[in-house]
């Protein structure tokens, strides 16, 4: 475990921690109070309790970390971008260590209503068939809440302190579709380019990728373009690669999704086990890859990709490598 006292006050210890929306529950509560009881009853801490940078700010305050404290807000790609940018900052020598990830708590009346009216949420009442990425009957995602945090640091420092190393971050790609407010490019080319950049930075061939954790929301708009993106990025090898969506189990944690799913990839590499796309029964038209239907499987993999795609056209891909000791 990292001794936080050892990095307290360090300008080389950073926080890259994001949220796609911020304090939505507080926003709803305090707007209601404004109209019911008047402006003088609005909580004086309303602003700092809602703005999306405060997760990073609180972590910096709690542990006395004086390096960069950067919240990245790129919708559902937020925490993936945080991890990727922290990796780059360490790689290029700007910092030594970062606490990175994301948090989201958006299951509120206003949050659910907004996504329902956007036709993004499933209307299924069957929990086993509610979030079914890549299925022919997919009709939207299930909202989740939670957080994911990872410590990313220079390898020599991790080895020196005897850290339990789960995986190495070896590549990162991020692009913009520049296409639509909510929909991805139909051909998946923006996501494919993010994957290509991550693979290139890792210094590997597409054929070396052993697992892809999909963004895989279970919406009609997302799953086919992401399938096409994998085919573009990996070529013929795409048909040999397990490609699953763990949102089928966790729900969609919006800004925290990338951190959760990067953690899943790290554990998949460590444990040699690929998680399933739970609930997937019959893949939809054009969804013809290996989606690891219903049940996970053992597999010895060295490299994994984690995809995160956000409203606004934000694409992020992380490439992780199995820790093999040095």
C-alpha positions in Angstrom: 0.0 0.0 0.0 1.2 3.5 -0.8 2.3 5.4 2.3 0.5 8.7 1.6 2.7 10.5 4.2 5.7 9.8 2.0 4.3 11.9 -0.9 2.6 14.6 1.2 3.7 18.1 0.1 5.3 16.7 -3.1 5.0 18.8 -6.3 5.8 15.5 -8.1 2.7 13.8 -6.8 -0.5 14.6 -8.8 -4.2 13.9 -8.9 -5.9 13.3 -12.3 -9.5 12.5 -11.2 -12.7 13.3 -13.2 -16.4 13.2 -13.3 -18.7 13.4 -16.3 -21.4 15.5 -14.6 -20.4 16.4 -11.0 -22.7 16.8 -8.0 -26.0 16.2 -9.8 -27.9 15.2 -6.6 -26.9 18.5 -4.9 -27.9 20.5 -8.0 -31.4 18.9 -8.0 -31.8 19.4 -4.2 -30.7 23.0 -4.2 -32.6 24.1 -7.3 -35.7 22.7 -5.6 -34.9 24.6 -2.4 -34.4 27.8 -4.5 -37.9 27.6 -5.9 -39.6 26.3 -2.7 -37.9 28.5 -0.1 -36.1 31.3 -1.9 -32.5 32.1 -2.8 -31.4 32.8 0.7 -31.9 29.1 1.6 -29.6 27.8 -1.0 -26.6 26.1 0.6 -23.6 28.5 0.7 -21.4 25.6 -0.4 -23.7 24.8 -3.4 -21.0 25.7 -5.9 -18.1 23.7 -4.5 -20.4 20.8 -3.9 -21.5 20.6 -7.5 -18.5 21.6 -9.7 -16.8 18.6 -11.3 -13.3 19.6 -10.3 -13.9 19.0 -6.6 -13.2 15.3 -6.6 -9.7 16.0 -7.6 -9.5 19.0 -5.3 -10.7 16.9 -2.3 -8.1 14.2 -2.9 -5.3 16.8 -3.2 -6.5 18.5 0.0 -6.9 15.2 1.9 -3.4 13.9 1.1 -1.5 17.2 0.6 -0.5 16.4 -3.0 0.9 19.6 -4.5 1.5 18.4 -8.1 -1.0 19.0 -10.9 -4.6 18.5 -9.7 -6.6 18.0 -12.9 -10.2 16.9 -13.4 -10.9 15.9 -17.0 -14.5 16.2 -18.0 -15.1 14.3 -21.3 -18.4 12.7 -20.4 -18.1 8.9 -20.3 -14.5 9.1 -21.3 -13.5 11.3 -18.3 -11.7 8.8 -16.1 -10.1 7.0 -19.0 -8.6 10.4 -20.2 -7.5 11.1 -16.6 -5.6 7.8 -16.5 -4.1 8.3 -19.9 -3.0 11.9 -19.3 -1.4 10.9 -15.9 0.5 8.1 -17.8 1.8 10.6 -20.3 2.8 13.1 -17.6 4.8 10.4 -15.9 6.3 9.1 -19.1 7.5 12.5 -20.2 8.9 13.4 -16.8 6.5 16.0 -15.4 5.4 14.0 -12.4 6.4 10.8 -10.6 3.1 9.5 -9.3 -0.6 10.2 -9.6 -3.9 9.2 -8.0 -6.2 8.9 -11.0 -9.7 7.7 -11.9 -13.2 9.1 -11.6 -16.5 9.2 -9.7 -20.1 9.6 -10.6 -23.4 9.6 -8.7 -26.1 10.6 -11.2 -29.1 8.3 -10.3 -31.4 11.2 -9.5 -34.8 12.1 -10.8 -33.3 14.8 -13.1 -30.5 12.5 -14.3 -32.8 9.6 -15.1 -35.4 11.8 -16.7 -32.7 13.4 -18.9 -31.4 10.1 -20.1 -34.9 8.7 -20.6 -36.0 11.6 -22.7 -32.7 11.2 -24.7 -33.9 7.6 -25.3 -30.6 6.4 -24.0 -31.9 4.2 -21.1 -33.4 0.7 -21.4 -37.1 0.3 -20.6 -36.7 -3.4 -19.8 -38.0 -4.6 -16.4 -36.1 -7.9 -16.6 -32.8 -7.5 -14.8 -31.3 -10.3 -16.8 -32.2 -8.6 -20.1 -31.8 -4.9 -19.1 -28.3 -4.1 -20.1 -27.4 -6.4 -23.0 -24.6 -4.9 -25.1 -24.3 -6.1 -28.7 -27.6 -8.1 -28.4 -30.2 -7.8 -31.2 -32.7 -6.6 -28.6 -30.4 -4.0 -27.0 -32.4 -0.8 -26.3 -30.3 1.3 -24.0 -28.1 1.3 -20.9 -28.6 0.9 -17.2 -27.2 3.7 -15.1 -24.7 2.8 -12.4 -23.0 4.8 -9.6 -19.6 4.5 -8.1 -15.9 5.3 -8.4 -12.6 3.8 -9.4 -9.2 5.0 -8.3 -5.8 3.8 -9.4 -2.2 4.7 -8.4 0.0 5.2 -11.4 3.7 5.8 -10.8 7.2 5.5 -12.3 8.2 1.8 -12.4 11.4 2.3 -10.5 9.6 4.0 -7.7 7.0 1.2 -7.5 9.7 -1.4 -7.4 11.7 0.4 -4.8 8.7 0.6 -2.4 7.7 -3.0 -3.0 4.4 -2.0 -4.5 1.9 -4.7 -5.6 1.9 -4.1 -9.3 -1.3 -5.2 -11.1 -0.4 -4.1 -14.7 1.6 -1.6 -16.7 0.1 1.2 -18.7 2.0 1.2 -22.0 -0.2 3.1 -24.5 -2.9 5.7 -24.7 -4.9 7.2 -27.6 -7.5 9.9 -27.6 -9.4 11.5 -30.5 -12.5 13.4 -31.3 -15.2 12.3 -33.7 -16.1 16.0 -34.6 -19.4 14.6 -35.7 -22.4 14.7 -33.4 -23.5 15.8 -29.9 -24.4 12.3 -28.7 -23.9 9.8 -31.5 -20.5 8.3 -32.5 -19.3 8.2 -36.1 -21.3 5.5 -37.8 -18.1 3.8 -39.1 -16.3 4.0 -35.8 -13.3 5.6 -37.3 -12.7 8.0 -34.4 -12.6 5.2 -31.9 -10.5 3.1 -34.2 -7.9 5.9 -34.4 -7.7 6.1 -30.6 -7.1 2.4 -30.5 -4.4 2.6 -33.2 -2.6 5.4 -31.3 -2.6 3.4 -28.1 -1.3 0.3 -29.9 1.4 2.2 -31.6 2.6 3.9 -28.4 2.7 0.5 -26.7 5.1 -0.6 -29.5 3.1 -3.7 -30.3 1.3 -5.2 -33.3 -2.5 -5.4 -33.4 -2.1 -9.2 -33.4 -0.6 -9.0 -29.9 -3.8 -7.6 -28.3 -5.4 -10.4 -26.3 -8.5 -8.7 -25.0 -10.6 -5.6 -25.6 -12.9 -4.2 -22.9 -15.6 -2.5 -24.8 -17.3 0.8 -24.1 -20.3 -1.4 -25.0 -23.3 0.6 -23.6 -26.1 -1.5 -25.0 -27.5 1.3 -27.1 -28.3 0.9 -30.8 -26.1 3.9 -31.6 -22.9 2.7 -29.8 -22.4 -1.0 -30.3 -22.2 -1.4 -34.0 -19.8 1.6 -34.6 -17.6 0.2 -31.8 -17.6 -3.2 -33.4 -16.5 -1.6 -36.7 -13.8 0.4 -34.8 -12.3 -2.8 -33.5 -12.3 -4.3 -37.0 -10.6 -1.2 -38.4 -8.0 -1.1 -35.6 -7.2 -4.8 -35.4 -7.9 -5.9 -38.9 -8.4 -9.7 -39.4 -7.2 -10.2 -35.8 -10.4 -8.6 -34.5 -12.2 -11.9 -35.1 -9.7 -13.7 -32.8 -9.9 -11.3 -29.9 -12.3 -11.6 -26.9 -14.3 -8.3 -26.8 -16.6 -7.9 -23.9 -18.6 -5.2 -22.2 -18.6 -5.3 -18.4 -21.2 -2.6 -18.3 -23.6 -5.6 -18.7 -22.7 -6.3 -15.0 -21.8 -2.9 -13.5 -24.2 -0.7 -15.5 -22.8 2.5 -17.0 -20.9 4.6 -14.5 -20.6 7.6 -16.9 -17.5 9.5 -16.0 -16.2 6.7 -13.7 -16.6 4.0 -16.3 -13.1 4.2 -17.7 -11.5 3.8 -14.3 -13.6 0.8 -13.5 -13.0 -0.8 -16.8 -9.2 -0.2 -16.7 -9.2 -1.9 -13.4 -11.1 -4.8 -14.9 -8.4 -5.0 -17.6 -5.6 -5.0 -15.1 -7.3 -7.8 -13.1 -8.0 -9.8 -16.3 -4.3 -9.6 -17.2 -3.2 -10.5 -13.7 -5.6 -13.4 -13.2 -5.8 -14.7 -16.8 -9.5 -14.4 -16.9 -11.7 -12.6 -19.4 -15.0 -11.2 -18.0 -18.2 -11.8 -20.0 -20.9 -9.8 -21.7 -23.6 -11.0 -19.3 -27.1 -11.4 -20.7 -26.0 -11.4 -24.4 -28.0 -14.1 -26.1 -28.2 -13.3 -29.8 -25.8 -10.7 -31.3 -27.4 -8.0 -33.4 -26.9 -7.4 -37.1 -23.2 -6.6 -37.9 -22.2 -7.5 -34.3 -20.1 -10.6 -35.4 -17.1 -10.6 -33.0 -16.3 -12.7 -30.0 -18.3 -10.9 -27.3 -17.7 -13.6 -24.6 -21.4 -14.3 -24.2 -22.8 -14.9 -20.7 -19.8 -16.7 -19.2 -16.2 -15.5 -18.7 -13.2 -17.7 -19.6 -9.6 -18.3 -18.7 -7.0 -16.9 -21.1 -3.3 -16.1 -20.8 -3.2 -12.6 -22.2 -0.3 -10.0 -22.3 -2.0 -6.9 -23.6 -5.5 -5.5 -23.2 -7.3 -2.5 -24.5 -9.9 -0.5 -22.7 -12.2 1.7 -24.8 -14.2 4.7 -23.5 -16.4 6.8 -25.7 -18.2 10.0 -24.5 -20.9 12.3 -25.6 -19.4 15.1 -27.6 -17.3 12.7 -29.7 -14.6 12.0 -27.1 -12.7 8.7 -27.6 -10.1 7.3 -25.3 -8.3 4.0 -25.4 -5.8 2.6 -22.9 -3.4 -0.2 -23.6 -2.3 -2.2 -20.5 0.3 -4.9 -20.3 0.5 -7.9 -17.9 3.0 -7.4 -15.1 5.6 -10.1 -15.6 8.2 -8.8 -13.1 11.6 -7.3 -13.8 
